[in-house]
Amino acid sequence: MSAHTARRAGSVLRSLVGQELQMIAQYRWWLVAMQASVVAVPLISLLVWRGAMANGAEPPVTRDYLTTYLVLVSLVTMLTSSWTARFLAESIRLGHLNAWLVRPCSTHLAAVANNVSEKLAKLATLLPLVAILAVPFHRDIELPAHPGRWLLFLWALIMGATMMFCFDVIVGSLAFWWDDVAAMDRFRQLAASFLSGALIPLSVMPAAWGPFLQVQPFGYAVAFPIETLLAPDVTTLGTGLAVQAAWVLLALVAARFVWVRGLRRYSGAGA
C-alpha cells in the first residue's frame, strides 16, 4: 500500500467514524443499559470466587490476580470483540454488497469504522462502570506502574481486536456459499466466550488443558492482553506475543483468501 493510499484510507476512516459516532449518540441510553449488563457478569463471578475463597477454596491463582482479572475482563472483552459477521453475511445474501463494490471505499473499512466508533462510545460508558466496580475491591487490585507494560497491553489489545475482526470477516464471508451463517456465527461466539477467558479465567482451568489453551486463538483476545498486565515477569510473555502474532497473521491471510474466493462466485442478485 502506497503512502497516498494509506493517507486516503485514513481520511475516509476518520470521516466514517465521525458519521458512526453521530448515529450512535442517538442511542446513548441504550449503550448505558447494555454496558451495565456487561459489567454485571464479571461482578457476579467475582463475588462467587471471593466467597468460595473465603470458605477455603484454593484456586491456582492469588486473590489479587483473580480480583484484578475480573475487574478488567469486561473492558478487554469489549475492546477486542467484533460484530461484523452478521451484517456482512446479510449484505452478501441480500445483494447490498453491490453498492460497496462500486465505491472507492471498501466495505471492510466501513466495518472497521463501525467497530472503532462503537467501541469509543462504549468505552466512554464502560470505564466509569468499571471504576465503580473496582472501588469496593481496590485493596486487592494490583496493576503495573511501568508505562512499558501498558504499551504492551495496548499492543496486545490491538492484535487481539484485529484477529477477532478477521474471524468475523471469515464467518461472514461464508455467506458467499451458504444461505445462512447464523449457526456458525453463534457457535464461534460461544467458543470464543468460553476459550477467550471472558467467562472463566483461563488460569483456573484444569492443568491438563494447559497445552491446548496456550495454542488456541481465542485466549489471545482476552486472557492474554490481561496477562500482559498481571504477569510477574515481562520476559515470560515472549512466547505468548509470538503465538498471538502468528494467529493474527494467519487470520489476516485466511480472511483475504476466503473473501477473494467468495467474490469470484458472487452474483449480486440478492435473496
N, C-alpha and C positions, 0 to 999 in steps of 0.2 A: 504494500500500500504506500503510495507516494505521500509526501508531506502535505500537498494540496488536498488530496483526497481525505486524509486524516483530519485536516482542519475543517473541511466542509462537513464531514460526518459529525465532528464535534459541535459545529454550529447548529446543524439540524437537530442533534440530540438535545442541546440546550433549549431550543425552541419547542421541541416536543415535550420535554419535561415541564416547561412553563405552562403549556396548554393542559397537560395532565394534572398539574397541581391546582390550577384554577377549577378544573372539573371536580377534583377530589374535595376541594374546600366546601363544596355544596353538601357533602355527606360527612361533615366533621363529627357530628354526634354519633353517627353510626360507627365511625372509627374509634371513638372513645369507648363505646359499649363493647366493640369487638376486642380491643386490646385489654380491656378489663377481664374479659373471659379468658384471654391468652395467659394472663398472669395468674389466674385462679388455679390452673392445673399444677404448675410447679409449687405454688403455695401449699396446696393440699399434700403434694409429695413431700415437701419439706417438713410439714407438721407430722406426717406419718413416720418419716425416717427419724426425726428427732425424738418422737415418742417411743419408737422402738429402741433407739439407743439408750434412752433414759431408763428403759426397762431391761437392759442387759444385752441387747443385740450388739454384735461386733462386726460391722461391715469392714471390707478390706481397705477402706479409706478413713481419714480422720473426720471428725465432726466439722472442723473448719473447712476442709475440702468440700464436703458434701453440701454445706450451707452455701458457700460461695458459688459452687456449680449451679445449684438450683435457683439461686437469685439471678444468675446471669443467663440461664438457659433460654428463657422466653425471648430475651433480646437477641441472642445469637441466632436462634431458630428463625425469627422474623427476618433478620438481615440476610440470611443465606437462602431463604426459601424462594420459590418461583411458582407462578400460577399461569404460565403461558400455554401449557399443553392443550387445555380445553378450548381456549379461544382460537389457537392455531388450527386445531382439528376442525372446529366449526367453520372457520374461514375457508378451509380446503373443501369441506363437504358441501357447503352452500355456494361455492364459486366466488366468494367475496375476495379470494386471493387475487383475482384478476386485476382489481383496482391497484393493488400494490405492485404487481409485476410490471405495470406500465409507468410507474412512478420512479423518479431517481432515488427515492428513499426506500430502503429495504424494510420489509415487514418485521424483520428481526430487530432492526434499530428502533422501530416503534414499540416493540415488545420490551426492549431494554429500557426505553424511556418510561413506559408504564410501570415496570418493576422499580426503577430508581425513584420515580416521583411518589409512588405509593409507599415505598419504604421510608422516604424522607418524612411523609405525613405521619406514618405510623410511629416513626422514631420520636417525633415531637410529642406524641401522645403516650408512648410506652415508657420513655425514660422517666418521667415523673412517677409513674406507677411502680416501676422497678425500684426507684429511690425510696418510695413509701414502703414497699415490701422489705427493703433492706434495713430500715430503721430498727425494727424490733430485734433483728439478729446481727446488728453491726459488730458486736464483740467477737463473733465467730466468722467474720468475713475477712479474708486475707487477700489483698491484691498487691501486685508488684509496684514499686515506686519508680523503677528504672524505665525511662522512655523507650528504650530499645525493645523491651517486652511488649509495650503497647503497639509499636510499629510492626512487630512480628504478628501480633494479634490481628491488626488491621490487614496485613498481607494474607493471613490465613482466612479471614472473613471474605476478602475479595476472591480468593481462589475457590473457596467453598461455594460462594454465590455463583461464580462462573460455571462451575461443574454442575450445579443443580439446574441452572438455566439451560445448559446444553442437554441435560437429561430430559427436560421439558420439551425442547425442540425435537428430540428424537421421538418421544412418545407422541407428540402432536403430529409429527410428520408421518406416522403410521397411517393417518387418515388418507394418505395417497393410495393405500392398498385396502384398508378396512373401512367399512361404513361407520363403525362405532368403536372408539378407543377408550370409552369411559371406564370399562372394566380394567383395562391395562393401566390407565392412569390412577385409578383407585388403588390397585394392587401396589403400584410403585409408591404411592403416598403412604400406604400402611407400612410397607417395608422400610421406607425412609424414616418414618416416625419412630419405629422400634430400633432400627440399626444405627440411627444417627446419634442416639443418646438424648433425643428430645423428650422422651417419656421416662426413660430409666438411664441413669449414668452408666456408660459402658464399663466404667471402672468397678462396678459392683456386680457385673455379670459373672457367671461361673468361670473359673480359671481355665477350664478346658476349652472354652470358646475363644480364648485369647488370640491364638494364631489367625482364626477366621476374622475376628473383629479388627485385627490390625491391617488386614489387606482389603477388606470390603470397602467400597467407596463412601457409603453414606456417613460413616463416622467422621470423615474429614470435612463434613459440612457443619457439624455442631460440636461434637465432643472434642475434636482436635483443636479448633480455634480456642475453646475454653482452656484446653490443656496448655496452650502456649502461655497463658497467664498463670496457671496453677502449678506447672511442673517445677520442682525444686531446683533443677539444673537445666539451663537452656541447651546445653550440649546434648541432652538426651532427646531433643526434638528433631535432630538432623534427619533421622530415618523417616519420621512422620512427614516432614516437609518434602522429602524426595518422593514418597509414595503419593502424597496429595498432588504434587506437580505432575506425576505420571498419570494419575486419574484425570486431571484437568485436560492434559494434552490428548489423552485417549478420547475423552468426551467431546472435545472440540472436533477432532478428526471424524469421529463417528457421526456427530450431528451434521457436519458438512456432507459427509458421504450419503447419509440417508436423505437429506434434503435435496441434493443434486439428483440422486436417482429417482426420487419421488416426482420432481418437476418434469422429468422426461416422460412420465406417464400421465401428467395432469391434463385433463381436458377442459376444465374451467366451466363445465356446464352447470354444476351445482346439483343438489339433491332435488 
